[in-house]
Amino acid sequence: MKRIPVLAGNWKMNKTPTEAADLAKTFAASLGDVTAAEVVLCPPFVALLTVQAAIKGTRLGLGAQNLHWEKSGAYTGEISAPMLAGWCTHVIIGHSERRQYFGETDETVNKKVKAALASGLTPIVCVGETLTQYEAGETAEVVKRQTWAAYTDLSAADAARTVIAYEPVWAIGTGKAATGAGANSVIGIQIRGTIGALFGSGTAEGLRIRYGGSVTPANITEFMIQPDIDGGLVGGASLKSADFEAIVQSAIKAKGS
Ligand code: PGA
């Protein structure tokens, strides 16, 4: 089954609203009109509006980096799915930095995935093992558990509206990326396999799963030539317009689309 490559830039806690708009404008202008891949920019909450204005009229998607599962209420500092719906297209859920520093659990990830879907947003569901888990040989178990938990009580139709990012925590921001073959195996066997067990092989085959963790223009091809890897979630390198553009172009070329 043909899966359109999907690449997202996770800007994390970087860029003011003005800086983010400038970066988005530069990136949109140099990338031009790309149809062979879905490209999404995920700035901080406060920069979503300025980035939306900067990419107006382009095919670029706009993603938030988190949300709360409740629709509204007394949750100081939180942002809900209905607040993002209709103008944002995507939302990152369960990023390892949120699991590690902000108490995100498998259970809250599941609630957030459901909230995003109920508001018509595409969840970018993140899973991945820590260095300790990797060294203890627990990658398969951890990734399977996180995937299973995130998709608990979803319908196959809802699952098909999500995308997944496999991000080994030891590879994020460390300059020490996984190997293409290693990431492909985890994605194909553990993640696609789990989705298949939950929803059937049709849903699993159609779902786009990308790799994240120290993706650069130099290594993106190694990932994209793998049969089970459909894109990248890019942190540091997405903060440089030329680098992110090179990543998108190489990804498209590698998939021959
Ligand atoms: P990195 O981050 O590309 O800087 O390693 C990836 C991510 O955390 O999504």
Residues whose N, C-alpha, C, O or C-beta is under 5 A from the ligand:
A	BS01	PGA	N10 A171 I172 G173 T174 G212 G213 S214 V215 L233 V234 G235 G236 A237
